[in-house]
Each structure stands twice: as structure tokens, then as C-alpha cells.
């Protein structure tokens, strides 16, 4: 501590590690994960065991007593998530998925891809984001990878600006007011370089004004209620 007095400011983390994650030192592990997979704390396991020991739960969305109990808890959890994000309950819906891949699969299945649609993504995304290409391809939509600048591996915002420009419809007989559906997947962090990969607020607002959809960013998916995607 005398040589590195800055460590004193993080003593709370040392206490947390010793009390809630002691198995790391006991088993000799150094656990690093930059993509959001967190280790459970001991208190979480104990509290969940206590919850299971003191209740009988059934499947939610039914009318029997065990189902009604778990349904009420799920609804309470949804409200807490909305409160955390300061999201209005009449504007956003919380959908629980097994993981990020499950959430992205819902996006791919529900997005209104068509021959005039455009799917934009970057090379350094989560693998499941790449999988949405197949949903786009099956509906004859165009898929384009946004270029990255090297060696920093950041989004080339000039190239992205050009890709966000309105595109000519393939079906010229379509009504003039018909909108081309475009889906842009922007990473929160690069899968390779580990730096934050999100676009600047200005660029994001420009994309939204141009009719771009941003899943996972609490913004509207057209023709459907807004979805606040919560990733574990």
C-alpha cells in the first residue's frame, strides 16, 4: 500500500471479492470477460435458494395459485427494469430472453425485412448479429457491412453516413409514401478491439431521422411496440 496508495481507494472491491467471490482465490482463477457474462455472487445463490425454499412456483400466465405468484414476481421485475431505464410502461415492453443471442433472434424473426430493406452491421459484432443476415437474405433484403478504420477498428462514420442516405426502391410501382425498412446494428463494444463501438449521439440521431431502426437501444421497431432489450 505504501508503494501504491491508489489501491486504498478500491478497498471495497477487495472486500467484495473476499466475501462474495472467494472461490476465485480459493480455486486460483483470474476471470476476465469483456462481453457481459458476469459471475454470480454468493448472496445471489443464497437468496434464490431461500426464495425457492419458501414458495411453490408454477408456470406464469395461468390462474392457479402457484402460477399467479410467479406471474406477479415477473411483472414486478419488468417494472423494476423499466424504472431503472426511466422508461414509460405504456411506451416500452420488457422481454426476457435466455441471453443476447435469444434477443437477437427475436429481432431477426420480427423485423419486417423485404426486397427494399437494408441491413447494416459492422465486422466486429457479436456472432448472433451476423446470424440476422439469414433472416434478411430469406426476404431478399440487402446486407451491407459498414467499413472500419484501421488500425483503431472504429466505425468509418463518413462511409456510414453515405449508407444511411435514402435508397431508391426496387419496386418503382410502390406508393411514394412507402418507407424502406432499414436496420442498423451498432455494437456497444468491439468484439475484437474491446473499445466502445457505439456511434456518436449526433450520428445516431441522424440515422434515426433517416428512418433507421436501432434494436437494443430502446428505440421503435416500426409497426411494433417499442422494445427495450435487456442484455445480461
N, C-alpha and C positions, 0 to 999 in steps of 0.2 A: 504493500500500500504506500510505503514511503516513496518508492520509485515511480509508482503510477497512481497518484492520488485521484485521478479521474474515475477510477474503478469504484470509489466510495459512493459516487452518485448512482450507481446501478446495483447497490446492495439489495434492493427489493427484488431484483431479478434472481440474485443468488439465493435468497430465502425461498422464492417461488420454486426454483429448480430443486432445492433440497427438500421441500415439503410436498410438492405436487408431482414432481418428475424425478424422484430419487432413483428410479430404475435406470435412468440414463447412466449415472455414475456407477451404480451397482453392477450393471452389465457391460460397462465400458463402451458406451455408444456416444458418437457425435452425430446428431441427426440434423441434416440440412435439407430443406425442401422449399424451393422458391415459387412453387406453383399452387400453394394454398392448402396442402394436405397437412393438417395440424395434429399433434399428439394430444390424446385426451389426458386431462388432469385426474389425479386420484379422487378428488372430491366429486367430479362428474360421475364417475363409476359408482361411488357410494350413494350419491343422491338418486341416481337412476335405479339402483338396486332397491333403495328404500321405497321409491315410487312403485315399483313392480310388486314389492312385498306387501304393500298396504292397499292395493287396488286389484280389481279384476277387470281387465280391458277386453273389449271385443273389437270387431272391425268398425270403423267410423261410418257415419251416414246411414245408420239404421235406427230403429226406435226402441230396441231393448235397453235395459239399464246400463249394461257394460259398454255398449256402443255409444250411448248418449254421453257417458262420462268421457270417453276418449275424443269424441267429436267436439265437446266443449273445450277440451285442452288444445286440440288442433286449432280451433278458431281463436283461442286466446293467444296462441303462438303467432298466428298470422297477424293479429292486431299489434303485437309487440314488434314484429318485423316492420310493419307499416309505420309505427311510431318512431322506430329507430331511423328510418329514412325520411321522416316527415312527409310521408305520402298519404294522400287522401284515400279513404276506403272506397269512396264512390268513383275514384278515377283509376286506381291500381288494384291488381289482383296478385296475391302471392301464391305461387305454385311450387310445392316442394318436390324436388327430384332426387334420385339417388346420388347424383354427382353432376359435375359440369357437362359431361357427355350426355347424360339424360336430358338436361335442359336444352342443349344444342340440338338434340334430336327432335324435340318438340318444335323448335324454331324451324327446322328444315321441313318437318311434316306440315306445319300450319301456314308457312309463308306462301302468299299467292303468286308463285312463280308462273311465268308464261313465256311465249315466244319473244315478247318485247321486254322481258325482265332482264335485269343486270345484277349479277352477284359479284361484289368486290371484296377482296380479302388480301392479307399480306402473307409472305412466305414463312414468317416466324411465328405462326399461330399454333394453338392447341390442335392436336391431330383431329379431334372431333369437328373442329371448324372446317377442316379440309373435307370432311365427310359430307357436309352440306352441299358440296359440288354435285353429288349424285342426285339429290332432290332437284337441284336446278337443271341438271342435264336431262332428267326424265321429263321435264316440262319444256324442254327446248330453250331454256334461258341461256344467256351468255355469262360465262365466268371469266373474270379478269383478276390477276394478281397485281396488286399495287407495288411498284418498284420500291426497293430500299436503297438508301445511300450507304456507301461503303467508305471506310471500314466500320463506321459507327452503327450500321444496321438500324437506321431510323427511317420512318416513312418519308418518301420523297413527296413533300406536300405540294410541290408545283405539279408533278405528274398526277397526284390525286385530284387537284383542282380541275385539271382537264377531264379526268374520268367522271367527275361529278357534274359536268356540263350536261344539259338535256340532250338526249339521244333521239334520233329520228326513228319513228315507229316502223317496224317491218310491215305491219298491216296498214297500208295507207288509207284503206277504206274505213278504218276505225274512227269513231267520233273524235272530233278535235279535242274535246274536254277529257278524253280518256287519259289517265295518268300511267306512265311507265313505272312499274314497281321496281325499285332498286334497293338492294340490301347490302349494307357495308358492315363488315365485321372488323372492328378495330380492337387490337389487343390492349389489355391493361398493362401487360408487361411482356417483353420479348421472350420467347421460349429459348432463345439461344444466347442473346447478349445480356439478359436479365435486367436491363434498364427499363423504366416505364415506357410503354409503347403507345400510350394514348395520344390522340391528336390534340392540338391546341384548342381551347374553347372557341376561338374565333372560327377556326376551320370546321369544327363540329357544328356550329350554328349555321354556317354557310351551307354545309351539306344538308342539314335539316330543312332549310328554306328551299333547297332544290329538290325536295321530295325524296330524301334519302331516309331509310329506316335503320336505326341503330339498336339491335337487340342487346339485352343485358345492360342497357343504360337508362331504364325506366322511361323510355320514350315509346310513342304509339306505334304499334304494328297496324297498318291500315286495314280497315274492315273488321278489326277485332278489338276487344277491350285492351287497354294498355297493360303490359306485363312487366312487373318488377322482378327480374330474375335474380335470385339469391344464390350465389355460388359458395359452396363450402370449401 
